[in-house]
């Protein structure tokens, strides 16, 4: 059951926002850590853009959206966003 203080957005909404925010790539996956059961992984080549995206998503949903740096994948940074 979803916590009332959190509201996961549909993947399609996150994907459209990611594209408008300059994301390199966005895809969803099943997550056993997310309260919604799924996350959108949104990839950015720039840390500042990733941080701003994570801040807006976190404010909207009431959860912390994590930013990770990686050498694997389509870009250097990705943000994990709980989604439906």
MMTF fields as JSON, N, C-alpha, C and O atoms, coordinates in Angstrom:
{
  "mmtfVersion": "1.0.0",
  "mmtfProducer": "UNKNOWN",
  "numBonds": 335,
  "numAtoms": 336,
  "numGroups": 84,
  "numChains": 1,
  "numModels": 1,
  "chainsPerModel": [1],
  "groupsPerChain": [84],
  "chainIdList": ["A"],
  "bondAtomList": [4, 2, 8, 6, 12, 10, 16, 14, 20, 18, 24, 22, 28, 26, 32, 30, 36, 34, 40, 38, 44, 42, 48, 46, 52, 50, 56, 54, 60, 58, 64, 62, 68, 66, 72, 70, 76, 74, 80, 78, 84, 82, 88, 86, 92, 90, 96, 94, 100, 98, 104, 102, 108, 106, 112, 110, 116, 114, 120, 118, 124, 122, 128, 126, 132, 130, 136, 134, 140, 138, 144, 142, 148, 146, 152, 150, 156, 154, 160, 158, 164, 162, 168, 166, 172, 170, 176, 174, 180, 178, 184, 182, 188, 186, 192, 190, 196, 194, 200, 198, 204, 202, 208, 206, 212, 210, 216, 214, 220, 218, 224, 222, 228, 226, 232, 230, 236, 234, 240, 238, 244, 242, 248, 246, 252, 250, 256, 254, 260, 258, 264, 262, 268, 266, 272, 270, 276, 274, 280, 278, 284, 282, 288, 286, 292, 290, 296, 294, 300, 298, 304, 302, 308, 306, 312, 310, 316, 314, 320, 318, 324, 322, 328, 326, 332, 330],
  "bondOrderList": [1, 1, 1, 1, 1, 1, 1, 1, 1, 1, 1, 1, 1, 1, 1, 1, 1, 1, 1, 1, 1, 1, 1, 1, 1, 1, 1, 1, 1, 1, 1, 1, 1, 1, 1, 1, 1, 1, 1, 1, 1, 1, 1, 1, 1, 1, 1, 1, 1, 1, 1, 1, 1, 1, 1, 1, 1, 1, 1, 1, 1, 1, 1, 1, 1, 1, 1, 1, 1, 1, 1, 1, 1, 1, 1, 1, 1, 1, 1, 1, 1, 1, 1],
  "groupList": [{"groupName": "UNK", "atomNameList": ["N", "CA", "C", "O"], "elementList": ["N", "C", "C", "O"], "formalChargeList": [0, 0, 0, 0], "bondAtomList": [1, 0, 2, 1, 3, 2], "bondOrderList": [1, 1, 2], "singleLetterCode": "X", "chemCompType": "L-PEPTIDE LINKING"}],
  "groupTypeList": [0, 0, 0, 0, 0, 0, 0, 0, 0, 0, 0, 0, 0, 0, 0, 0, 0, 0, 0, 0, 0, 0, 0, 0, 0, 0, 0, 0, 0, 0, 0, 0, 0, 0, 0, 0, 0, 0, 0, 0, 0, 0, 0, 0, 0, 0, 0, 0, 0, 0, 0, 0, 0, 0, 0, 0, 0, 0, 0, 0, 0, 0, 0, 0, 0, 0, 0, 0, 0, 0, 0, 0, 0, 0, 0, 0, 0, 0, 0, 0, 0, 0, 0, 0],
  "groupIdList": [1, 2, 3, 4, 5, 6, 7, 8, 9, 10, 11, 12, 13, 14, 15, 16, 17, 18, 19, 20, 21, 22, 23, 24, 25, 26, 27, 28, 29, 30, 31, 32, 33, 34, 35, 36, 37, 38, 39, 40, 41, 42, 43, 44, 45, 46, 47, 48, 49, 50, 51, 52, 53, 54, 55, 56, 57, 58, 59, 60, 61, 62, 63, 64, 65, 66, 67, 68, 69, 70, 71, 72, 73, 74, 75, 76, 77, 78, 79, 80, 81, 82, 83, 84],
  "secStructList": [7, 7, 7, 6, 6, 7, 7, 7, 5, 7, 2, 2, 2, 2, 2, 2, 2, 2, 2, 2, 6, 6, 7, 1, 3, 3, 3, 3, 3, 3, 7, 1, 1, 1, 6, 6, 1, 3, 3, 3, 3, 3, 3, 3, 1, 7, 2, 2, 2, 2, 2, 2, 2, 2, 2, 2, 2, 2, 2, 2, 2, 6, 1, 7, 7, 3, 3, 3, 3, 7, 1, 1, 1, 1, 1, 1, 3, 3, 3, 3, 3, 3, 3, 7],
  "xCoordList": [0.833, 0.0, 0.874, 1.863, 0.513, 1.31, 1.089, -0.047, 2.158, 2.117, 1.417, 1.728, 0.475, -0.31, 0.549, 0.156, 1.718, 2.579, 3.423, 4.11, 3.376, 4.147, 3.186, 2.129, 3.568, 2.733, 3.612, 4.202, 3.696, 4.49, 3.775, 2.551, 4.552, 4.017, 4.038, 4.863, 3.138, 3.208, 4.525, 5.054, 5.042, 6.3, 6.234, 7.209, 5.115, 4.98, 5.206, 5.814, 4.727, 4.909, 6.389, 6.936, 7.028, 8.45, 9.273, 10.202, 8.945, 9.668, 9.56, 10.553, 8.378, 8.189, 8.951, 9.576, 8.896, 9.636, 11.136, 11.864, 11.598, 13.019, 13.477, 14.545, 12.677, 13.029, 13.114, 14.046, 12.157, 12.165, 13.345, 13.831, 13.807, 14.917, 16.286, 17.312, 16.314, 17.585, 18.207, 19.416, 17.41, 17.939, 18.472, 17.958, 19.508, 20.093, 19.209, 19.013, 18.677, 17.847, 16.979, 17.323, 15.853, 14.968, 14.352, 13.861, 14.379, 13.708, 13.215, 13.664, 12.301, 11.777, 12.248, 12.605, 12.231, 12.567, 11.835, 11.401, 11.707, 11.124, 12.143, 13.341, 11.66, 12.555, 11.939, 10.786, 12.714, 12.227, 12.48, 12.06, 13.154, 13.416, 12.434, 12.275, 11.784, 10.862, 9.513, 9.035, 8.902, 7.598, 6.532, 5.507, 6.763, 5.782, 6.025, 5.146, 7.209, 7.555, 8.292, 8.784, 8.368, 9.03, 9.816, 9.481, 10.848, 11.554, 11.807, 11.959, 11.844, 12.336, 13.798, 14.123, 14.664, 16.07, 16.289, 16.146, 16.64, 16.787, 18.262, 18.853, 18.85, 20.287, 20.611, 19.952, 21.646, 22.112, 23.63, 24.33, 24.121, 25.556, 26.146, 27.366, 25.277, 25.709, 25.138, 23.932, 25.991, 25.552, 24.562, 23.598, 24.782, 23.877, 22.454, 21.481, 22.341, 21.02, 20.372, 19.171, 21.164, 20.643, 20.159, 19.109, 20.919, 20.556, 19.27, 18.426, 19.112, 17.885, 16.681, 15.61, 16.849, 15.777, 15.381, 14.195, 16.372, 16.105, 15.403, 14.498, 15.807, 15.186, 13.708, 12.862, 13.397, 12.002, 11.161, 10.059, 11.668, 10.926, 10.743, 9.666, 11.778, 11.689, 10.653, 9.856, 10.663, 9.68, 8.262, 7.35, 8.076, 6.743, 6.197, 5.001, 7.074, 6.613, 6.817, 6.271, 7.577, 7.803, 8.778, 8.738, 9.653, 10.679, 12.013, 12.055, 13.085, 14.401, 14.669, 14.637, 14.929, 15.312, 16.829, 17.452, 17.413, 18.87, 19.557, 19.067, 20.714, 21.579, 22.786, 23.387, 23.119, 24.293, 25.211, 24.757, 26.498, 27.499, 27.941, 28.074, 28.166, 28.558, 29.423, 29.374, 30.2, 30.972, 30.285, 30.704, 29.226, 28.436, 27.12, 26.52, 26.685, 25.402, 25.535, 26.638, 24.415, 24.409, 24.926, 25.157, 25.113, 25.615, 26.312, 26.348, 26.861, 27.666, 26.828, 27.283, 25.604, 24.784, 23.378, 22.856, 22.765, 21.359, 20.618, 21.172, 19.333, 18.442, 17.396, 16.785, 17.194, 16.161, 14.923, 14.973, 13.804, 12.559, 11.47, 11.174, 10.85, 9.73, 8.641, 8.333, 8.057, 7.014, 5.967, 6.122, 4.924, 3.85, 3.872, 3.046],
  "yCoordList": [-1.187, 0.0, 1.246, 1.318, 2.21, 3.424, 4.372, 4.585, 4.934, 5.92, 7.178, 7.646, 7.733, 8.892, 10.135, 11.028, 10.217, 11.392, 11.323, 12.286, 10.206, 10.024, 9.821, 9.209, 10.338, 10.158, 9.903, 10.829, 8.651, 8.305, 8.791, 8.712, 9.287, 9.748, 8.609, 7.701, 8.651, 7.65, 7.786, 8.888, 6.663, 6.672, 7.643, 8.344, 7.693, 8.551, 10.018, 10.75, 10.456, 11.843, 12.107, 13.126, 11.184, 11.344, 11.346, 12.142, 10.476, 10.398, 11.703, 12.175, 12.277, 13.549, 14.678, 15.505, 14.711, 15.725, 15.547, 16.526, 14.292, 14.003, 14.505, 15.107, 14.258, 14.714, 16.237, 16.79, 16.918, 18.385, 18.92, 20.021, 18.139, 18.56, 18.249, 18.55, 17.658, 17.386, 16.041, 15.871, 15.084, 13.755, 13.078, 13.279, 12.275, 11.493, 10.288, 9.927, 9.668, 8.474, 8.317, 8.8, 7.637, 7.339, 5.963, 5.679, 5.111, 3.818, 3.42, 3.979, 2.466, 2.027, 0.609, -0.157, 0.299, -1.055, -1.372, -0.47, -2.645, -3.097, -2.848, -3.05, -2.405, -2.118, -2.628, -2.326, -3.406, -3.867, -2.835, -3.038, -1.737, -0.673, 0.487, 1.247, 0.628, 1.735, 1.425, 0.293, 2.415, 2.213, 1.886, 1.287, 2.271, 2.01, 0.683, 0.191, 0.105, -1.138, -0.953, -1.92, 0.299, 0.601, 1.901, 2.756, 2.049, 3.327, 3.657, 2.778, 4.95, 5.443, 5.797, 6.509, 5.315, 5.706, 6.731, 6.441, 7.934, 9.055, 9.434, 9.794, 9.352, 9.53, 10.927, 11.445, 11.535, 12.873, 12.857, 12.101, 13.682, 13.837, 14.893, 15.017, 15.66, 16.784, 16.658, 16.473, 16.758, 16.614, 17.702, 17.424, 18.915, 20.018, 19.76, 19.99, 19.286, 18.973, 17.81, 17.835, 16.798, 15.652, 16.081, 15.631, 16.948, 17.412, 18.222, 18.066, 19.081, 19.878, 18.992, 19.196, 18.013, 17.066, 16.295, 16.152, 15.804, 15.061, 15.944, 15.483, 17.202, 18.117, 18.331, 18.264, 18.583, 18.823, 17.565, 17.652, 16.409, 15.16, 14.877, 14.457, 15.103, 14.873, 15.787, 15.346, 17.054, 18.006, 17.596, 17.701, 17.135, 16.771, 15.526, 15.446, 14.546, 13.274, 13.097, 12.159, 13.957, 13.819, 12.712, 12.192, 12.345, 11.33, 11.843, 12.781, 11.23, 11.593, 10.762, 9.532, 11.434, 10.765, 10.771, 11.833, 9.611, 9.483, 9.714, 9.32, 10.368, 10.569, 9.653, 9.587, 8.963, 8.095, 8.432, 8.792, 8.308, 8.462, 7.063, 6.174, 6.878, 5.563, 5.681, 6.681, 4.665, 4.616, 3.701, 3.62, 3.008, 2.146, 2.841, 3.481, 2.715, 3.282, 4.373, 4.686, 4.95, 5.928, 7.314, 8.14, 7.587, 8.887, 8.699, 7.59, 9.776, 9.695, 9.635, 9.093, 10.189, 10.282, 9.785, 9.964, 9.15, 8.828, 9.082, 9.004, 9.392, 9.68, 8.566, 8.258, 7.968, 6.959, 7.625, 8.216, 7.523, 8.181, 7.138, 6.439, 7.0, 6.068, 6.423, 7.599, 5.402, 5.67, 4.565, 3.554, 4.79, 3.804, 3.234, 2.383],
  "zCoordList": [0.0, 0.0, 0.0, 0.73, -0.808, -0.96, 0.213, 0.636, 0.734, 1.805, 1.286, 0.19, 2.06, 1.634, 1.429, 0.678, 2.08, 1.926, 0.652, 0.31, -0.04, -1.276, -2.429, -2.279, -3.567, -4.745, -5.959, -6.516, -6.361, -7.536, -8.788, -8.895, -9.72, -10.992, -12.007, -11.903, -12.984, -14.051, -14.823, -14.974, -15.306, -16.05, -17.23, -17.503, -17.921, -19.098, -18.745, -19.525, -17.584, -17.139, -16.856, -17.277, -16.141, -15.829, -17.115, -17.25, -18.049, -19.307, -20.101, -20.654, -20.157, -20.871, -20.184, -20.847, -18.85, -18.101, -18.312, -18.475, -18.31, -18.515, -19.882, -20.001, -20.901, -22.245, -22.278, -22.863, -21.66, -21.622, -20.812, -21.073, -19.825, -18.965, -19.572, -18.962, -20.749, -21.417, -21.099, -21.255, -20.66, -20.349, -21.605, -22.705, -21.418, -22.503, -22.807, -23.968, -21.751, -21.892, -20.653, -19.574, -20.82, -19.691, -19.93, -21.023, -18.907, -18.996, -17.61, -16.61, -17.541, -16.249, -15.963, -16.858, -14.672, -14.247, -12.95, -12.233, -12.661, -11.403, -10.3, -10.496, -9.133, -8.005, -6.72, -6.409, -5.969, -4.668, -3.573, -2.433, -3.892, -2.922, -3.023, -2.068, -4.151, -4.367, -3.734, -3.813, -3.113, -2.491, -3.543, -3.216, -4.795, -5.849, -6.565, -7.273, -6.386, -7.046, -8.37, -8.95, -8.85, -10.116, -9.99, -9.17, -10.795, -10.885, -12.353, -13.201, -12.611, -13.89, -13.661, -12.711, -14.505, -14.443, -15.543, -16.731, -15.116, -16.035, -16.086, -15.068, -17.271, -17.462, -17.968, -18.87, -17.37, -17.738, -17.908, -17.235, -18.795, -18.975, -18.062, -17.955, -17.398, -16.585, -15.169, -15.006, -14.147, -12.764, -12.363, -11.651, -12.802, -12.433, -12.945, -12.227, -14.175, -14.743, -13.99, -13.717, -13.656, -12.908, -11.525, -11.066, -10.864, -9.529, -9.549, -8.666, -10.54, -10.641, -10.922, -10.35, -11.796, -12.095, -10.833, -10.536, -10.097, -8.859, -7.834, -7.138, -7.733, -6.766, -7.092, -6.2, -8.343, -8.737, -8.502, -7.961, -8.901, -8.686, -7.198, -6.777, -6.405, -4.957, -4.321, -3.493, -4.706, -4.171, -4.54, -3.721, -5.76, -6.252, -5.559, -5.279, -5.278, -4.748, -3.253, -2.673, -2.62, -1.186, -0.824, 0.291, -1.753, -1.5, -2.029, -2.824, -1.589, -2.102, -3.355, -3.311, -4.46, -5.703, -5.751, -5.746, -5.797, -5.704, -7.04, -8.099, -6.95, -8.115, -7.939, -6.867, -8.996, -8.96, -10.126, -11.212, -9.881, -10.944, -11.35, -10.509, -12.638, -13.127, -14.371, -15.087, -14.613, -15.857, -16.862, -18.017, -16.426, -17.307, -17.63, -16.766, -18.844, -19.223, -20.257, -20.707, -20.633, -21.717, -21.337, -22.22, -20.054, -19.595, -18.25, -17.716, -17.707, -16.477, -15.191, -14.183, -15.221, -14.013, -14.305, -15.406, -13.291, -13.447, -12.149, -11.052, -12.321, -11.205, -11.177, -12.2, -10.015, -9.853, -9.269, -8.19, -9.997, -9.611, -9.467, -10.436, -8.278, -8.155, -9.165, -9.361, -9.81, -10.803, -10.756, -10.072, -11.489, -11.632, -13.017, -13.348]
}
